[in-house]
C-alpha cells in the first residue's frame, strides 16, 4: 500500500513540475520581458503572425546574392576552427543526453567468480555465475530532471553553434564588403594619381613658359607624392583585410577573388516593423532562456533529494563447489532486494544545494532580461547607422558633384592665368576626400544592414 502511495505522490510531483516549467517557459519570453520602446523611440513593434516575411527570417543565401561571397561563407562554414569546435560541443552534449536518458534503465552485470582451495590434500573448487541487476525507481523525478537538464544543455550548445555561425557570416560579409570599399577607394586614388601626374607636367610646362614659379611645380609634386602614399596605405590595408578573411576561412594567406562595389545589390528598404518575439530567433536570447530552463531542472533535481530513494536489485545464477569441477548446477542463486534511503541529516548539503540552485535560477532570469534589452539596443544601433548613411548619401553625392565642377573651373582659370595653383590643389584635395567619404558611407550602409540582419536573428 505504501508503495502505491509513493508512486502517486511522485507522479503528482512530476506533473506539478511540468506545469511549473510550462509557466516558466511562457513567462520568460522576449515579449514578456521588455521595456517600452525596446527598439528605440519611433521604431514600430508590429503585432500579428506575419513575422516569417520579415527581414530577420530571410536565409543568408537570399540576403547575400554575391556568388563569390556565398562561396567564401560556404568554405568557412566547413573549415573555420570555431565552427568545428562548436560542432564538437554539440556532439558532446548529445552524448551527455544519451547517458542521462539511459540512467532511467536498469543496469545488468555478469560477474562470474571461481576459486581453488587446497586443505589436507583436498582440492576444493568453487564456481559462481551470477547475473545481477539494479534499478533505481525515479519516483520523485531526480533522474528525470537531470535528463531534462541535459536536454536543455544540448539545445543550448546548438544555440551557441548558431551564434558562432551567425557571427562568422557577419564577419566574413563585413570583411568582404570592406575589401570592395578599399578597392573602390584605391581606384579613386589611382585616378587622382594620374590626374596629379598630368598636373605636374602642366605646371612644369607653365614654369618653362615663365607663367608660374618652381614653387607651383613643387607643390604639385608634393600633392602627387601624397596620393602615392595613400595608395600604398590602401594596398597595405587590402592585404591585411585579405589575411584576416583567410583566418576566418581556415586558410593560409592568399588573395581573395571578389566583385566590385558597383555590383553590390543589397536591399535598401527594410521592413523594420516586426513582432518582438522575432528576437527569439537570436541564439543568444534562446541560450539565455535555456539557462533559465537548466537552472529550473537543477532546482527540481536538488529538491528531489529531500525525498526517499528507492532502489531495486536482484541476482540470478548458479554455483557449484566440490573437487570434481563443474558438472551440474549445485545451487541456484536467486535474490531480490529493495531498499529505501530517506535523508535525515546531510550536513546541510541538500538544503544548501536547493538554495544555491534557486539563486542560480534568479541569476539566469536577470541575465535573460539583460540579453533581451541588449538585443533591442543592437537593433537600434544598426538602424541608426543605416538611417545616417541614407541621409548622407544624397548630400555626399551632391558634394562630389559640386567639387568636381569646382575643380574643373579652377583648373581652367589657372590655365588662363586667372587662378592660382593653390586653388587647384585645394580643389583636388577636397574632391578626393569627398569621393573617399562617399565610398566609406556606402560601406557604412552595408555594415548597418548586416548588423541589423544579425541583430534580428538572421544568419540561419
Buried (B, 14 or more C-beta within 10 A) or exposed (E): EEEEEBEEEBEEBBEEBBEEBEEBEEEBBBBEBBEEEBBEEEBEBBEEEEBEEBBBBBEBEEBBEBEBBEEBBEBBBEEBEBBBEBBEBBEEBBEBBEEBBEBBEEEEEEEEEEEEEEEEEEEEBBBBBBBBBBBBBBBBBBBBBBBBBBBBBBBBBBBBBBBBBBBBBBBBBBBBBBBBBBBBBBBBBBEBBEBBBEBBEBBBEBBEEEEBEEEBBEBBBEBBEBBBEBBEBBEEBBEEBBBBBBBBBBBEEEEBEBBEBEEBEBEEEBEBBBBBBBBBBBBBBBBBBBBBBBBBBBBBBBBBBEBBBBEBBBBBBBBBBEEEEBEEEEEEBEEEEEEEEEEEEEEEEBEEBBEEBBEBBEEBBEBBBEBBBBBBBBBBBBBEBBEBBBEBBEEBEEBBEEBBEBBEBBBEBBEEEEBBBEBBBBBBBBBBEBBBBBBBBBBBBBBBBBBBBBBBBBBB
